[in-house]
Amino acid sequence: MLQPNDLPLVCLPLDLPDAAAAELVEFLHQLTEALERHYAGQLHRYYTAADQRDGEPSPPSPTTSPSF
């Protein structure tokens, strides 16, 4: 877990035009969706095991989650 004084993992530009900020966020959404699809089986196993330990219902599978 990152602590307040840790170096950032990514250096983000301080001033982005509105269109560039929107493009960056869209790219990050697409990257997140690709990672969820790629690791869907592993994520499902992880959350299923965690839920069984905690006794809570599992979240929806990443492949069936609504896209934004």
mmCIF file of the N, C-alpha and C atoms, coordinates in Angstrom:
data_MODEL
# 
_entry.id   MODEL 
# 
loop_
_atom_site.group_PDB 
_atom_site.id 
_atom_site.type_symbol 
_atom_site.label_atom_id 
_atom_site.label_alt_id 
_atom_site.label_comp_id 
_atom_site.label_asym_id 
_atom_site.label_entity_id 
_atom_site.label_seq_id 
_atom_site.pdbx_PDB_ins_code 
_atom_site.Cartn_x 
_atom_site.Cartn_y 
_atom_site.Cartn_z 
_atom_site.occupancy 
_atom_site.B_iso_or_equiv 
_atom_site.pdbx_formal_charge 
_atom_site.auth_seq_id 
_atom_site.auth_comp_id 
_atom_site.auth_asym_id 
_atom_site.auth_atom_id 
_atom_site.pdbx_PDB_model_num 
ATOM 1   N N  . MET A 1 1  ? 0.845   -1.174  0.000   1.00 0.00 ? 1  MET A N  1 
ATOM 2   C CA . MET A 1 1  ? 0.000   0.000   0.000   1.00 0.00 ? 1  MET A CA 1 
ATOM 3   C C  . MET A 1 1  ? 0.893   1.240   0.000   1.00 0.00 ? 1  MET A C  1 
ATOM 4   N N  . LEU A 1 2  ? 0.532   2.193   -0.816  1.00 0.00 ? 2  LEU A N  1 
ATOM 5   C CA . LEU A 1 2  ? 1.306   3.426   -0.878  1.00 0.00 ? 2  LEU A CA 1 
ATOM 6   C C  . LEU A 1 2  ? 1.087   4.266   0.378   1.00 0.00 ? 2  LEU A C  1 
ATOM 7   N N  . GLN A 1 3  ? 2.138   4.895   0.791   1.00 0.00 ? 3  GLN A N  1 
ATOM 8   C CA . GLN A 1 3  ? 2.097   5.816   1.915   1.00 0.00 ? 3  GLN A CA 1 
ATOM 9   C C  . GLN A 1 3  ? 2.140   7.245   1.370   1.00 0.00 ? 3  GLN A C  1 
ATOM 10  N N  . PRO A 1 4  ? 1.748   8.243   2.156   1.00 0.00 ? 4  PRO A N  1 
ATOM 11  C CA . PRO A 1 4  ? 1.696   9.619   1.647   1.00 0.00 ? 4  PRO A CA 1 
ATOM 12  C C  . PRO A 1 4  ? 2.991   10.135  1.046   1.00 0.00 ? 4  PRO A C  1 
ATOM 13  N N  . ASN A 1 5  ? 4.142   9.712   1.533   1.00 0.00 ? 5  ASN A N  1 
ATOM 14  C CA . ASN A 1 5  ? 5.409   10.229  1.024   1.00 0.00 ? 5  ASN A CA 1 
ATOM 15  C C  . ASN A 1 5  ? 6.038   9.361   -0.063  1.00 0.00 ? 5  ASN A C  1 
ATOM 16  N N  . ASP A 1 6  ? 5.369   8.305   -0.489  1.00 0.00 ? 6  ASP A N  1 
ATOM 17  C CA . ASP A 1 6  ? 5.882   7.459   -1.565  1.00 0.00 ? 6  ASP A CA 1 
ATOM 18  C C  . ASP A 1 6  ? 5.861   8.214   -2.886  1.00 0.00 ? 6  ASP A C  1 
ATOM 19  N N  . LEU A 1 7  ? 6.791   7.860   -3.747  1.00 0.00 ? 7  LEU A N  1 
ATOM 20  C CA . LEU A 1 7  ? 6.796   8.452   -5.076  1.00 0.00 ? 7  LEU A CA 1 
ATOM 21  C C  . LEU A 1 7  ? 5.590   7.951   -5.851  1.00 0.00 ? 7  LEU A C  1 
ATOM 22  N N  . PRO A 1 8  ? 5.017   8.775   -6.713  1.00 0.00 ? 8  PRO A N  1 
ATOM 23  C CA . PRO A 1 8  ? 3.853   8.307   -7.487  1.00 0.00 ? 8  PRO A CA 1 
ATOM 24  C C  . PRO A 1 8  ? 4.262   7.218   -8.477  1.00 0.00 ? 8  PRO A C  1 
ATOM 25  N N  . LEU A 1 9  ? 3.339   6.318   -8.745  1.00 0.00 ? 9  LEU A N  1 
ATOM 26  C CA . LEU A 1 9  ? 3.586   5.272   -9.723  1.00 0.00 ? 9  LEU A CA 1 
ATOM 27  C C  . LEU A 1 9  ? 3.555   5.821   -11.140 1.00 0.00 ? 9  LEU A C  1 
ATOM 28  N N  . VAL A 1 10 ? 2.788   6.874   -11.332 1.00 0.00 ? 10 VAL A N  1 
ATOM 29  C CA . VAL A 1 10 ? 2.622   7.476   -12.645 1.00 0.00 ? 10 VAL A CA 1 
ATOM 30  C C  . VAL A 1 10 ? 2.748   8.986   -12.487 1.00 0.00 ? 10 VAL A C  1 
ATOM 31  N N  . CYS A 1 11 ? 3.438   9.598   -13.407 1.00 0.00 ? 11 CYS A N  1 
ATOM 32  C CA . CYS A 1 11 ? 3.516   11.065  -13.392 1.00 0.00 ? 11 CYS A CA 1 
ATOM 33  C C  . CYS A 1 11 ? 2.449   11.600  -14.336 1.00 0.00 ? 11 CYS A C  1 
ATOM 34  N N  . LEU A 1 12 ? 1.460   12.264  -13.785 1.00 0.00 ? 12 LEU A N  1 
ATOM 35  C CA . LEU A 1 12 ? 0.382   12.815  -14.587 1.00 0.00 ? 12 LEU A CA 1 
ATOM 36  C C  . LEU A 1 12 ? 0.666   14.283  -14.871 1.00 0.00 ? 12 LEU A C  1 
ATOM 37  N N  . PRO A 1 13 ? 0.366   14.723  -16.073 1.00 0.00 ? 13 PRO A N  1 
ATOM 38  C CA . PRO A 1 13 ? 0.548   16.142  -16.376 1.00 0.00 ? 13 PRO A CA 1 
ATOM 39  C C  . PRO A 1 13 ? -0.371  16.985  -15.499 1.00 0.00 ? 13 PRO A C  1 
ATOM 40  N N  . LEU A 1 14 ? 0.125   18.133  -15.091 1.00 0.00 ? 14 LEU A N  1 
ATOM 41  C CA . LEU A 1 14 ? -0.664  18.994  -14.204 1.00 0.00 ? 14 LEU A CA 1 
ATOM 42  C C  . LEU A 1 14 ? -1.777  19.718  -14.939 1.00 0.00 ? 14 LEU A C  1 
ATOM 43  N N  . ASP A 1 15 ? -1.485  20.214  -16.130 1.00 0.00 ? 15 ASP A N  1 
ATOM 44  C CA . ASP A 1 15 ? -2.477  20.974  -16.883 1.00 0.00 ? 15 ASP A CA 1 
ATOM 45  C C  . ASP A 1 15 ? -2.762  20.280  -18.200 1.00 0.00 ? 15 ASP A C  1 
ATOM 46  N N  . LEU A 1 16 ? -3.945  19.734  -18.305 1.00 0.00 ? 16 LEU A N  1 
ATOM 47  C CA . LEU A 1 16 ? -4.373  19.093  -19.545 1.00 0.00 ? 16 LEU A CA 1 
ATOM 48  C C  . LEU A 1 16 ? -5.568  19.854  -20.089 1.00 0.00 ? 16 LEU A C  1 
ATOM 49  N N  . PRO A 1 17 ? -5.615  20.011  -21.405 1.00 0.00 ? 17 PRO A N  1 
ATOM 50  C CA . PRO A 1 17 ? -6.845  20.565  -21.985 1.00 0.00 ? 17 PRO A CA 1 
ATOM 51  C C  . PRO A 1 17 ? -8.009  19.606  -21.701 1.00 0.00 ? 17 PRO A C  1 
ATOM 52  N N  . ASP A 1 18 ? -9.210  20.123  -21.710 1.00 0.00 ? 18 ASP A N  1 
ATOM 53  C CA . ASP A 1 18 ? -10.390 19.301  -21.404 1.00 0.00 ? 18 ASP A CA 1 
ATOM 54  C C  . ASP A 1 18 ? -10.465 18.055  -22.272 1.00 0.00 ? 18 ASP A C  1 
ATOM 55  N N  . ALA A 1 19 ? -10.233 18.204  -23.574 1.00 0.00 ? 19 ALA A N  1 
ATOM 56  C CA . ALA A 1 19 ? -10.323 17.064  -24.494 1.00 0.00 ? 19 ALA A CA 1 
ATOM 57  C C  . ALA A 1 19 ? -9.266  16.022  -24.164 1.00 0.00 ? 19 ALA A C  1 
ATOM 58  N N  . ALA A 1 20 ? -8.060  16.455  -23.823 1.00 0.00 ? 20 ALA A N  1 
ATOM 59  C CA . ALA A 1 20 ? -6.992  15.514  -23.487 1.00 0.00 ? 20 ALA A CA 1 
ATOM 60  C C  . ALA A 1 20 ? -7.307  14.774  -22.186 1.00 0.00 ? 20 ALA A C  1 
ATOM 61  N N  . ALA A 1 21 ? -7.891  15.471  -21.218 1.00 0.00 ? 21 ALA A N  1 
ATOM 62  C CA . ALA A 1 21 ? -8.278  14.825  -19.968 1.00 0.00 ? 21 ALA A CA 1 
ATOM 63  C C  . ALA A 1 21 ? -9.348  13.763  -20.232 1.00 0.00 ? 21 ALA A C  1 
ATOM 64  N N  . ALA A 1 22 ? -10.296 14.080  -21.085 1.00 0.00 ? 22 ALA A N  1 
ATOM 65  C CA . ALA A 1 22 ? -11.349 13.113  -21.428 1.00 0.00 ? 22 ALA A CA 1 
ATOM 66  C C  . ALA A 1 22 ? -10.755 11.904  -22.138 1.00 0.00 ? 22 ALA A C  1 
ATOM 67  N N  . GLU A 1 23 ? -9.817  12.125  -23.053 1.00 0.00 ? 23 GLU A N  1 
ATOM 68  C CA . GLU A 1 23 ? -9.164  11.016  -23.756 1.00 0.00 ? 23 GLU A CA 1 
ATOM 69  C C  . GLU A 1 23 ? -8.371  10.142  -22.790 1.00 0.00 ? 23 GLU A C  1 
ATOM 70  N N  . LEU A 1 24 ? -7.677  10.759  -21.842 1.00 0.00 ? 24 LEU A N  1 
ATOM 71  C CA . LEU A 1 24 ? -6.900  10.000  -20.864 1.00 0.00 ? 24 LEU A CA 1 
ATOM 72  C C  . LEU A 1 24 ? -7.806  9.115   -20.022 1.00 0.00 ? 24 LEU A C  1 
ATOM 73  N N  . VAL A 1 25 ? -8.912  9.680   -19.549 1.00 0.00 ? 25 VAL A N  1 
ATOM 74  C CA . VAL A 1 25 ? -9.845  8.905   -18.737 1.00 0.00 ? 25 VAL A CA 1 
ATOM 75  C C  . VAL A 1 25 ? -10.459 7.769   -19.557 1.00 0.00 ? 25 VAL A C  1 
ATOM 76  N N  . GLU A 1 26 ? -10.804 8.019   -20.808 1.00 0.00 ? 26 GLU A N  1 
ATOM 77  C CA . GLU A 1 26 ? -11.356 6.966   -21.670 1.00 0.00 ? 26 GLU A CA 1 
ATOM 78  C C  . GLU A 1 26 ? -10.337 5.849   -21.874 1.00 0.00 ? 26 GLU A C  1 
ATOM 79  N N  . PHE A 1 27 ? -9.084  6.215   -22.091 1.00 0.00 ? 27 PHE A N  1 
ATOM 80  C CA . PHE A 1 27 ? -8.026  5.211   -22.230 1.00 0.00 ? 27 PHE A CA 1 
ATOM 81  C C  . PHE A 1 27 ? -7.909  4.363   -20.966 1.00 0.00 ? 27 PHE A C  1 
ATOM 82  N N  . LEU A 1 28 ? -7.952  5.007   -19.811 1.00 0.00 ? 28 LEU A N  1 
ATOM 83  C CA . LEU A 1 28 ? -7.839  4.263   -18.553 1.00 0.00 ? 28 LEU A CA 1 
ATOM 84  C C  . LEU A 1 28 ? -9.024  3.332   -18.344 1.00 0.00 ? 28 LEU A C  1 
ATOM 85  N N  . HIS A 1 29 ? -10.223 3.768   -18.739 1.00 0.00 ? 29 HIS A N  1 
ATOM 86  C CA . HIS A 1 29 ? -11.396 2.881   -18.663 1.00 0.00 ? 29 HIS A CA 1 
ATOM 87  C C  . HIS A 1 29 ? -11.198 1.662   -19.564 1.00 0.00 ? 29 HIS A C  1 
ATOM 88  N N  . GLN A 1 30 ? -10.734 1.887   -20.785 1.00 0.00 ? 30 GLN A N  1 
ATOM 89  C CA . GLN A 1 30 ? -10.513 0.779   -21.713 1.00 0.00 ? 30 GLN A CA 1 
ATOM 90  C C  . GLN A 1 30 ? -9.430  -0.162  -21.198 1.00 0.00 ? 30 GLN A C  1 
ATOM 91  N N  . LEU A 1 31 ? -8.378  0.389   -20.620 1.00 0.00 ? 31 LEU A N  1 
ATOM 92  C CA . LEU A 1 31 ? -7.311  -0.433  -20.054 1.00 0.00 ? 31 LEU A CA 1 
ATOM 93  C C  . LEU A 1 31 ? -7.848  -1.278  -18.905 1.00 0.00 ? 31 LEU A C  1 
ATOM 94  N N  . THR A 1 32 ? -8.644  -0.668  -18.035 1.00 0.00 ? 32 THR A N  1 
ATOM 95  C CA . THR A 1 32 ? -9.234  -1.400  -16.914 1.00 0.00 ? 32 THR A CA 1 
ATOM 96  C C  . THR A 1 32 ? -10.127 -2.531  -17.408 1.00 0.00 ? 32 THR A C  1 
ATOM 97  N N  . GLU A 1 33 ? -10.950 -2.256  -18.414 1.00 0.00 ? 33 GLU A N  1 
ATOM 98  C CA . GLU A 1 33 ? -11.823 -3.294  -18.966 1.00 0.00 ? 33 GLU A CA 1 
ATOM 99  C C  . GLU A 1 33 ? -11.011 -4.433  -19.568 1.00 0.00 ? 33 GLU A C  1 
ATOM 100 N N  . ALA A 1 34 ? -9.921  -4.103  -20.277 1.00 0.00 ? 34 ALA A N  1 
ATOM 101 C CA . ALA A 1 34 ? -9.073  -5.138  -20.872 1.00 0.00 ? 34 ALA A CA 1 
ATOM 102 C C  . ALA A 1 34 ? -8.428  -5.994  -19.785 1.00 0.00 ? 34 ALA A C  1 
ATOM 103 N N  . LEU A 1 35 ? -7.964  -5.372  -18.719 1.00 0.00 ? 35 LEU A N  1 
ATOM 104 C CA . LEU A 1 35 ? -7.357  -6.123  -17.614 1.00 0.00 ? 35 LEU A CA 1 
ATOM 105 C C  . LEU A 1 35 ? -8.387  -7.018  -16.940 1.00 0.00 ? 35 LEU A C  1 
ATOM 106 N N  . GLU A 1 36 ? -9.603  -6.509  -16.750 1.00 0.00 ? 36 GLU A N  1 
ATOM 107 C CA . GLU A 1 36 ? -10.648 -7.317  -16.135 1.00 0.00 ? 36 GLU A CA 1 
ATOM 108 C C  . GLU A 1 36 ? -11.006 -8.522  -17.002 1.00 0.00 ? 36 GLU A C  1 
ATOM 109 N N  . ARG A 1 37 ? -11.077 -8.317  -18.320 1.00 0.00 ? 37 ARG A N  1 
ATOM 110 C CA . ARG A 1 37 ? -11.367 -9.443  -19.215 1.00 0.00 ? 37 ARG A CA 1 
ATOM 111 C C  . ARG A 1 37 ? -10.226 -10.459 -19.188 1.00 0.00 ? 37 ARG A C  1 
ATOM 112 N N  . HIS A 1 38 ? -8.991  -9.974  -19.239 1.00 0.00 ? 38 HIS A N  1 
ATOM 113 C CA . HIS A 1 38 ? -7.834  -10.857 -19.288 1.00 0.00 ? 38 HIS A CA 1 
ATOM 114 C C  . HIS A 1 38 ? -7.702  -11.690 -18.010 1.00 0.00 ? 38 HIS A C  1 
ATOM 115 N N  . TYR A 1 39 ? -7.950  -11.075 -16.875 1.00 0.00 ? 39 TYR A N  1 
ATOM 116 C CA . TYR A 1 39 ? -7.773  -11.744 -15.584 1.00 0.00 ? 39 TYR A CA 1 
ATOM 117 C C  . TYR A 1 39 ? -9.102  -12.160 -14.955 1.00 0.00 ? 39 TYR A C  1 
ATOM 118 N N  . ALA A 1 40 ? -10.154 -12.265 -15.751 1.00 0.00 ? 40 ALA A N  1 
ATOM 119 C CA . ALA A 1 40 ? -11.493 -12.543 -15.226 1.00 0.00 ? 40 ALA A CA 1 
ATOM 120 C C  . ALA A 1 40 ? -11.531 -13.807 -14.372 1.00 0.00 ? 40 ALA A C  1 
ATOM 121 N N  . GLY A 1 41 ? -10.917 -14.887 -14.844 1.00 0.00 ? 41 GLY A N  1 
ATOM 122 C CA . GLY A 1 41 ? -10.926 -16.141 -14.090 1.00 0.00 ? 41 GLY A CA 1 
ATOM 123 C C  . GLY A 1 41 ? -10.231 -15.995 -12.750 1.00 0.00 ? 41 GLY A C  1 
ATOM 124 N N  . GLN A 1 42 ? -9.088  -15.353 -12.766 1.00 0.00 ? 42 GLN A N  1 
ATOM 125 C CA . GLN A 1 42 ? -8.340  -15.167 -11.519 1.00 0.00 ? 42 GLN A CA 1 
ATOM 126 C C  . GLN A 1 42 ? -9.088  -14.255 -10.557 1.00 0.00 ? 42 GLN A C  1 
ATOM 127 N N  . LEU A 1 43 ? -9.689  -13.185 -11.079 1.00 0.00 ? 43 LEU A N  1 
ATOM 128 C CA . LEU A 1 43 ? -10.457 -12.283 -10.221 1.00 0.00 ? 43 LEU A CA 1 
ATOM 129 C C  . LEU A 1 43 ? -11.657 -13.006 -9.611  1.00 0.00 ? 43 LEU A C  1 
ATOM 130 N N  . HIS A 1 44 ? -12.317 -13.816 -10.418 1.00 0.00 ? 44 HIS A N  1 
ATOM 131 C CA . HIS A 1 44 ? -13.475 -14.565 -9.919  1.00 0.00 ? 44 HIS A CA 1 
ATOM 132 C C  . HIS A 1 44 ? -13.049 -15.509 -8.794  1.00 0.00 ? 44 HIS A C  1 
ATOM 133 N N  . ARG A 1 45 ? -11.951 -16.253 -8.995  1.00 0.00 ? 45 ARG A N  1 
ATOM 134 C CA . ARG A 1 45 ? -11.469 -17.165 -7.948  1.00 0.00 ? 45 ARG A CA 1 
ATOM 135 C C  . ARG A 1 45 ? -11.111 -16.400 -6.680  1.00 0.00 ? 45 ARG A C  1 
ATOM 136 N N  . TYR A 1 46 ? -10.431 -15.274 -6.841  1.00 0.00 ? 46 TYR A N  1 
ATOM 137 C CA . TYR A 1 46 ? -10.006 -14.488 -5.685  1.00 0.00 ? 46 TYR A CA 1 
ATOM 138 C C  . TYR A 1 46 ? -11.210 -14.001 -4.885  1.00 0.00 ? 46 TYR A C  1 
ATOM 139 N N  . TYR A 1 47 ? -12.181 -13.383 -5.571  1.00 0.00 ? 47 TYR A N  1 
ATOM 140 C CA . TYR A 1 47 ? -13.332 -12.842 -4.861  1.00 0.00 ? 47 TYR A CA 1 
ATOM 141 C C  . TYR A 1 47 ? -14.229 -13.940 -4.303  1.00 0.00 ? 47 TYR A C  1 
ATOM 142 N N  . THR A 1 48 ? -14.327 -15.059 -4.986  1.00 0.00 ? 48 THR A N  1 
ATOM 143 C CA . THR A 1 48 ? -15.107 -16.181 -4.458  1.00 0.00 ? 48 THR A CA 1 
ATOM 144 C C  . THR A 1 48 ? -14.480 -16.712 -3.179  1.00 0.00 ? 48 THR A C  1 
ATOM 145 N N  . ALA A 1 49 ? -13.158 -16.890 -3.179  1.00 0.00 ? 49 ALA A N  1 
ATOM 146 C CA . ALA A 1 49 ? -12.461 -17.372 -1.987  1.00 0.00 ? 49 ALA A CA 1 
ATOM 147 C C  . ALA A 1 49 ? -12.577 -16.361 -0.850  1.00 0.00 ? 49 ALA A C  1 
ATOM 148 N N  . ALA A 1 50 ? -12.439 -15.085 -1.159  1.00 0.00 ? 50 ALA A N  1 
ATOM 149 C CA . ALA A 1 50 ? -12.539 -14.047 -0.130  1.00 0.00 ? 50 ALA A CA 1 
ATOM 150 C C  . ALA A 1 50 ? -13.948 -14.013 0.459   1.00 0.00 ? 50 ALA A C  1 
ATOM 151 N N  . ASP A 1 51 ? -14.954 -14.164 -0.389  1.00 0.00 ? 51 ASP A N  1 
ATOM 152 C CA . ASP A 1 51 ? -16.332 -14.142 0.088   1.00 0.00 ? 51 ASP A CA 1 
ATOM 153 C C  . ASP A 1 51 ? -16.624 -15.345 0.970   1.00 0.00 ? 51 ASP A C  1 
ATOM 154 N N  . GLN A 1 52 ? -16.065 -16.490 0.627   1.00 0.00 ? 52 GLN A N  1 
ATOM 155 C CA . GLN A 1 52 ? -16.282 -17.680 1.445   1.00 0.00 ? 52 GLN A CA 1 
ATOM 156 C C  . GLN A 1 52 ? -15.643 -17.509 2.819   1.00 0.00 ? 52 GLN A C  1 
ATOM 157 N N  . ARG A 1 53 ? -14.506 -16.829 2.862   1.00 0.00 ? 53 ARG A N  1 
ATOM 158 C CA . ARG A 1 53 ? -13.861 -16.556 4.153   1.00 0.00 ? 53 ARG A CA 1 
ATOM 159 C C  . ARG A 1 53 ? -14.684 -15.566 4.967   1.00 0.00 ? 53 ARG A C  1 
ATOM 160 N N  . ASP A 1 54 ? -15.234 -14.561 4.287   1.00 0.00 ? 54 ASP A N  1 
ATOM 161 C CA . ASP A 1 54 ? -15.962 -13.497 4.971   1.00 0.00 ? 54 ASP A CA 1 
ATOM 162 C C  . ASP A 1 54 ? -17.455 -13.790 5.125   1.00 0.00 ? 54 ASP A C  1 
ATOM 163 N N  . GLY A 1 55 ? -17.953 -14.754 4.375   1.00 0.00 ? 55 GLY A N  1 
ATOM 164 C CA . GLY A 1 55 ? -19.365 -15.065 4.415   1.00 0.00 ? 55 GLY A CA 1 
ATOM 165 C C  . GLY A 1 55 ? -20.239 -14.041 3.727   1.00 0.00 ? 55 GLY A C  1 
ATOM 166 N N  . GLU A 1 56 ? -19.665 -13.298 2.773   1.00 0.00 ? 56 GLU A N  1 
ATOM 167 C CA . GLU A 1 56 ? -20.421 -12.280 2.047   1.00 0.00 ? 56 GLU A CA 1 
ATOM 168 C C  . GLU A 1 56 ? -20.669 -12.757 0.618   1.00 0.00 ? 56 GLU A C  1 
ATOM 169 N N  . PRO A 1 57 ? -21.736 -12.253 -0.016  1.00 0.00 ? 57 PRO A N  1 
ATOM 170 C CA . PRO A 1 57 ? -21.980 -12.623 -1.416  1.00 0.00 ? 57 PRO A CA 1 
ATOM 171 C C  . PRO A 1 57 ? -20.905 -12.041 -2.322  1.00 0.00 ? 57 PRO A C  1 
ATOM 172 N N  . SER A 1 58 ? -20.598 -12.754 -3.400  1.00 0.00 ? 58 SER A N  1 
ATOM 173 C CA . SER A 1 58 ? -19.552 -12.297 -4.315  1.00 0.00 ? 58 SER A CA 1 
ATOM 174 C C  . SER A 1 58 ? -20.072 -11.194 -5.226  1.00 0.00 ? 58 SER A C  1 
ATOM 175 N N  . PRO A 1 59 ? -19.163 -10.274 -5.629  1.00 0.00 ? 59 PRO A N  1 
ATOM 176 C CA . PRO A 1 59 ? -19.562 -9.225  -6.575  1.00 0.00 ? 59 PRO A CA 1 
ATOM 177 C C  . PRO A 1 59 ? -19.810 -9.835  -7.947  1.00 0.00 ? 59 PRO A C  1 
ATOM 178 N N  . PRO A 1 60 ? -20.488 -9.127  -8.835  1.00 0.00 ? 60 PRO A N  1 
ATOM 179 C CA . PRO A 1 60 ? -20.720 -9.674  -10.166 1.00 0.00 ? 60 PRO A CA 1 
ATOM 180 C C  . PRO A 1 60 ? -19.394 -9.932  -10.874 1.00 0.00 ? 60 PRO A C  1 
ATOM 181 N N  . SER A 1 61 ? -19.399 -10.925 -11.733 1.00 0.00 ? 61 SER A N  1 
ATOM 182 C CA . SER A 1 61 ? -18.208 -11.259 -12.501 1.00 0.00 ? 61 SER A CA 1 
ATOM 183 C C  . SER A 1 61 ? -17.786 -10.066 -13.340 1.00 0.00 ? 61 SER A C  1 
ATOM 184 N N  . PRO A 1 62 ? -16.467 -9.798  -13.459 1.00 0.00 ? 62 PRO A N  1 
ATOM 185 C CA . PRO A 1 62 ? -16.014 -8.649  -14.247 1.00 0.00 ? 62 PRO A CA 1 
ATOM 186 C C  . PRO A 1 62 ? -16.478 -8.693  -15.701 1.00 0.00 ? 62 PRO A C  1 
ATOM 187 N N  . THR A 1 63 ? -16.723 -9.881  -16.237 1.00 0.00 ? 63 THR A N  1 
ATOM 188 C CA . THR A 1 63 ? -17.149 -9.976  -17.633 1.00 0.00 ? 63 THR A CA 1 
ATOM 189 C C  . THR A 1 63 ? -18.619 -9.617  -17.788 1.00 0.00 ? 63 THR A C  1 
ATOM 190 N N  . THR A 1 64 ? -19.394 -9.606  -16.680 1.00 0.00 ? 64 THR A N  1 
ATOM 191 C CA . THR A 1 64 ? -20.800 -9.271  -16.780 1.00 0.00 ? 64 THR A CA 1 
ATOM 192 C C  . THR A 1 64 ? -21.100 -7.885  -16.209 1.00 0.00 ? 64 THR A C  1 
ATOM 193 N N  . SER A 1 65 ? -20.088 -7.203  -15.705 1.00 0.00 ? 65 SER A N  1 
ATOM 194 C CA . SER A 1 65 ? -20.300 -5.871  -15.154 1.00 0.00 ? 65 SER A CA 1 
ATOM 195 C C  . SER A 1 65 ? -20.649 -4.896  -16.284 1.00 0.00 ? 65 SER A C  1 
ATOM 196 N N  . PRO A 1 66 ? -21.503 -3.950  -16.002 1.00 0.00 ? 66 PRO A N  1 
ATOM 197 C CA . PRO A 1 66 ? -21.827 -2.961  -17.045 1.00 0.00 ? 66 PRO A CA 1 
ATOM 198 C C  . PRO A 1 66 ? -20.602 -2.108  -17.372 1.00 0.00 ? 66 PRO A C  1 
ATOM 199 N N  . SER A 1 67 ? -20.418 -1.802  -18.627 1.00 0.00 ? 67 SER A N  1 
ATOM 200 C CA . SER A 1 67 ? -19.300 -0.946  -19.006 1.00 0.00 ? 67 SER A CA 1 
ATOM 201 C C  . SER A 1 67 ? -19.717 0.507   -18.887 1.00 0.00 ? 67 SER A C  1 
ATOM 202 N N  . PHE A 1 68 ? -18.767 1.364   -18.676 1.00 0.00 ? 68 PHE A N  1 
ATOM 203 C CA . PHE A 1 68 ? -19.054 2.791   -18.515 1.00 0.00 ? 68 PHE A CA 1 
ATOM 204 C C  . PHE A 1 68 ? -18.698 3.543   -19.745 1.00 0.00 ? 68 PHE A C  1 
# 
